[in-house]
């Protein structure tokens, strides 16, 4: 008997919103900073945050040190409020009937925790980069997830960033790029179940 299909889903940009334009706009309103300054600061430390080298509290301290006028508690609230469930999350229960679901995300667990319980109840495993010290697109994090999958199973990996698909392909996983309109959700059953 063939192993059950495995569906590996990114979280941010697939099941939950990314740090949205709303977040950056509200942060600008709270400070005299430009979106470019804030994005540049975040871009410079993102990998350390995603791999857990920088703790969540250290991220806020780095912002406070660079932008003393930024109200950190308000900034944290803005960030958490900007991370909302995307329509694809509604399909998790249905998909779990046909495939084992695994969540794989570059993120800070503290930021997605308010939504994680609801998402993870349909998942066989959850791998969050800042908890394991690895991040996409480095192949090691995919290999870690691979250890949680049954041997010989067909795997479909869905991510909203094309650069994150390459390592999955190297492991023999099928891949699907999540578009912003959510059209990809209709292709999951075809890719992962009908081709099993």
C-alpha positions in Angstrom: 0.0 0.0 0.0 1.3 3.4 -1.0 2.1 5.9 1.8 -0.4 8.7 2.4 0.3 11.9 0.6 2.2 14.6 2.5 1.3 18.3 2.2 4.0 20.7 3.5 2.7 24.2 3.8 4.5 27.5 4.5 2.6 29.6 7.1 3.3 33.3 6.4 1.9 34.2 3.0 0.1 30.9 2.6 -2.0 30.4 5.8 -1.4 33.7 7.6 -0.6 37.1 6.2 2.9 38.3 5.9 4.1 41.4 7.7 1.6 43.4 5.6 1.6 46.8 4.1 -0.8 47.8 6.9 1.9 47.0 9.4 4.5 49.2 7.7 2.0 52.0 7.2 0.9 52.0 10.9 4.6 51.9 12.0 5.3 54.9 9.9 2.4 56.8 11.5 3.8 56.0 14.9 7.2 57.4 14.0 8.9 59.9 11.7 10.5 57.0 9.8 10.0 55.9 6.3 8.9 52.5 5.3 12.2 52.0 3.5 14.1 52.7 6.8 12.0 50.2 8.7 12.2 47.6 6.0 15.9 48.1 5.7 16.4 47.6 9.4 14.2 44.5 9.4 16.0 43.1 6.3 19.3 43.5 8.0 18.4 41.4 11.0 15.7 39.1 9.6 17.9 36.0 9.1 19.2 36.2 12.7 15.6 36.6 13.9 14.3 33.7 11.7 17.1 31.4 12.9 16.7 32.2 16.5 20.1 33.8 16.9 18.2 37.0 17.8 15.4 36.4 20.3 12.1 38.1 19.8 12.7 40.5 22.7 16.2 41.4 21.2 14.4 42.4 18.0 12.3 44.9 19.8 15.4 46.2 21.7 17.2 46.6 18.4 14.4 48.7 17.1 14.3 50.8 20.4 18.0 51.3 20.2 17.9 52.5 16.6 14.6 54.4 16.8 14.2 55.6 20.4 11.0 57.4 19.5 9.3 54.1 18.5 6.7 53.0 21.2 7.7 49.3 21.4 4.5 48.0 23.0 2.4 49.8 20.4 4.7 48.4 17.6 4.3 44.9 19.0 0.5 45.3 19.0 0.5 46.6 15.4 2.6 43.6 14.3 0.4 41.0 16.0 -2.8 42.7 14.7 -1.3 42.6 11.1 -0.9 38.8 11.1 -4.3 37.5 10.2 -5.6 34.2 8.9 -5.8 33.8 5.1 -8.6 32.0 3.3 -6.4 29.0 2.6 -6.5 28.1 6.3 -10.2 27.2 5.9 -9.1 24.2 3.7 -6.8 22.5 6.3 -9.5 20.3 7.7 -10.6 19.1 4.2 -7.0 18.6 3.1 -6.2 16.6 6.2 -8.7 14.0 5.1 -6.6 13.2 2.1 -3.0 14.0 3.2 -0.8 14.5 6.2 -0.2 18.2 6.7 3.1 19.6 7.9 3.7 23.3 8.6 7.1 24.8 7.7 7.8 28.5 8.2 10.4 31.1 8.5 9.1 33.0 11.4 9.3 34.1 15.0 7.0 31.7 16.8 5.9 34.4 19.3 4.4 36.4 16.4 2.3 33.5 15.0 1.5 31.8 18.2 -2.0 33.5 18.5 -3.0 31.7 15.3 -0.9 28.6 15.6 -3.1 26.5 17.8 -5.9 26.7 15.2 -3.6 25.8 12.3 -1.6 23.1 14.0 -4.7 21.0 15.1 -4.7 19.6 11.5 -0.9 19.2 11.3 1.2 16.1 11.9 4.3 18.4 12.5 5.1 22.1 12.9 8.6 23.4 12.1 9.3 27.1 12.8 12.6 28.4 11.9 13.4 30.4 15.1 12.7 27.2 17.1 15.1 24.9 15.1 17.9 27.4 14.2 17.5 26.9 10.5 15.6 28.8 7.8 14.5 28.5 4.2 15.8 28.3 1.5 18.7 26.4 3.2 18.1 22.7 2.5 18.8 21.7 6.1 15.4 22.8 7.3 13.7 20.8 4.5 15.8 17.8 5.4 14.6 18.2 9.0 11.0 18.1 7.9 11.8 15.1 5.6 12.6 13.1 8.8 9.0 13.6 9.9 7.6 12.2 6.6 7.0 8.5 5.8 9.5 7.1 3.4 8.3 6.8 -0.2 5.4 9.2 0.2 4.5 11.8 -2.4 5.2 15.3 -1.0 3.7 18.6 -2.2 5.3 21.8 -0.8 3.5 25.1 -1.0 5.3 28.5 -0.5 4.6 32.0 -1.5 8.2 32.7 -2.4 9.7 31.1 -5.4 13.2 31.1 -3.9 12.0 28.7 -1.3 10.9 26.0 -3.8 14.3 25.0 -5.1 15.5 23.1 -2.0 12.2 21.2 -1.9 12.7 20.2 -5.5 16.2 18.9 -4.7 14.5 16.5 -2.2 12.1 15.2 -4.9 9.1 17.1 -3.5 6.6 18.6 -5.9 6.2 22.3 -5.4 3.4 24.8 -5.9 3.8 28.6 -5.7 1.1 30.3 -3.7 -0.4 33.3 -5.5 -1.9 36.2 -3.6 -5.3 35.6 -5.0 -5.4 32.1 -3.5 -5.9 30.3 -6.9 -3.3 27.8 -5.8 -5.7 26.2 -3.3 -7.7 24.7 -6.1 -4.5 23.0 -7.4 -3.6 21.3 -4.1 -6.1 18.4 -4.5 -5.0 17.8 -8.1 -1.3 17.9 -7.2 -1.4 16.0 -4.0 -4.3 13.7 -4.1 -5.4 13.0 -7.6 -1.8 12.2 -8.6 -1.2 9.9 -5.6 
